[in-house]
Amino acid sequence: MVDFLRLSAGTWLSVRSVHHFDFSPDQSGESNLIITLLEQGDEAVQRVCAQQQVPGSTATMGARFQWQGNHRQGPADERYGAVLVDLPGPGQGCGRLVRDVGYVEATPVISPYRFGEDGLLTIHTVYDRNVGRERCWFLNEDVRVRVGTVQLMDGPNLVSYATETRCTPLEELEKLRREAQGRCESS
């Protein structure tokens, strides 16, 4: 999970499609997903562990996930985010994710996860009224795919699909522009 989180760090353009099996409003669209790594001793990691009564020493690292409209300038709004903490399991490629806010229900939650031999991550979360399953994998270092389902007691409620493309930081784009400009001026 540590390698997966490290590869996930950064800002991603998330393009998602959501299909509801009832008449809920459409949630398809685009947004930025901002993932910031948190070390084991970070205050947010320790807070989430304490919230779920898990010893902070069992955590390897954490990450802050924040969602923001892709045309919005400035820092992301703290209300649209969550902190998750990795608690590795006894076997290779499995463990639990502890979150301060669940993806489906806005409550603290612990979700078992497992990596397949192909690197595909599966997260299974049981909430009070829903069961969520998310699968996530990388097509390459700059493109991620996420597929999720949410099931209510009486059957499936929604399925979602997201393609996430890594956004190049503005500083890096500016550096590339200057380098290209320099090449043009010297020729």
N, C-alpha and C positions, 0 to 999 in steps of 0.2 A: 504494500500500500504506500509506503514511503516513496518509492520510485514513481508510482502512479501519481501521487500528489505533486511531487516535484515537477513532473512533466506537465501537469495541469496548471501550474502557477502561471499567472498572467491575465491578460484581458482577452476575451473571446467574443466574437459576434455569434450569437446563438439565434438560429432560425428554426422555429419549431412549428409543428402542426399538431393540433390536439383534436381528437374526435371523441365527443361525448355521446353516450348511449341514451341520454335523456335530452331535455330541452335546455340545458345550461348554456350560458353565453359562450361564444367562441373565445378561446384563449390563444389562438394561433398568432404568430407574429415574430418580431425581431426584438432582441434586447442585447445588452452587453452583460456578460458574465465575468465578474472580476474575482479571481482566486488568489488570495494572499496566504503564503505559508506562515505557520506559527510554530515555534519551537516548543518542546515539551514544557519548559519552565514558564512559558508565556502566561500572563494573568488570565487571559480568556480561556486557554486550555485547562488551567487549574480550576477555574470557575465552573466550566461545563462538567468536569469530572466530579467536583464536589456536589453539583446539582443532582447528579445521578448516583451519588454515593459510591463512586469508583475511585480507588487510590490514584492520584495523579502520577505516581511513579510508574504505573503500568502503561501509560500512554507513550507512544513513540514521537508523535508530532500531531499538529492539527492544521486546519485551514479555515480561513474566513471566506465564505461564498457570498457575493453581493450581486444583485441584479439591478440594472439601470437601463433606462431608455437609451437606445444607441445614438440619439441626437442630443442628449442632455449633456451639458458641460458641467465641470466641477466634480467634487467628490460624490461618491455613491451615498445614498440615503441609508442610514443604519437600519431603518425599519424593514428594508427589503434585503435581508441577509440572514445568514446562519453561521454558526461556528460548529465544525465537526472535529472530532478527535479520534485518532486511530488507536485501537486497542488490539494488538496482534493476537492471534489465536495460537493454540499449541501446535497446530500443523502448518505446513508451508502453504502460503497463499490464502489464508482465511483469518477471520477475526471479527471484531465488532466496531462499528462506528457509533460514537456517542454524539448526539446533536442537541444543541440548546433549543432549536426550533425545527420541527419536522417539516418535510416538503409538502405533505398532504394535509396534515392537521398541525396547527400552530402550538404544539406541545413538545416538551423535551422527549426524546426517544432514543432507544438503542437498537441498532439494526445489524444483524449478522451479515457478513459479506464473504464472498469466495471468488477467487480468480480461477478461470478455466485454464487448461493447458495452452489454449490459444491466446491468453492474455485478456480475455473478456471478463470484466468485472460484473458480478451480479450482487445487488443489494436487496435484501428482503426486509420489509418493515411492517410490523403489526401495530396499528393504531387502535384507538378506542372503538371507532366505527368503520374503519377501512383497513385494507391490506394493500400495500404498495410493493411493486417490484420494479427495479430499474436495472438496466443493463447498459454498460458504457465501455467503449473501446476506442483506440486510436487507429485511424487509417494511416496516419503518419504523424510526425511530431507537431504538425500545425493544424490537423483536422481531427476532431473527436466526434463520435456519434453516441447519442443517448436514446434509448427506447424505454418507455415506462408504461405500466398499467396500474390502475387503481381499481380495486374491487370492493364493492359494498357487500353487505350480508346477502343481498338478493341478486348478485351477479355483477358483471363488469360495469363500471361507471365511465371510465375513459381510457383511451390509449393515447400516447404521445410519442412523437419522433422529433429529435432535434439534431441538426448538424451544426457543429461549432467550429469556427475558423479562428485561429490565433490572430490577434490584431498586433501589428508591428508598432512598438512604442514611437511616439512622435520624435523623440530625440534621435532614434535610429534612422527614421525616414529623413530627418534633416541632415544627418551625417551623410547618408547616401546621396542626397541632393547636392551637397557641397562637393563631394568626391566627383560626381558626374559633371558638375559645372567646371571644376578644375580640369578635368580631362578635355572638355570642350574648349576651354580657353587656351590650353597648351597645344592643341592640334592646329 
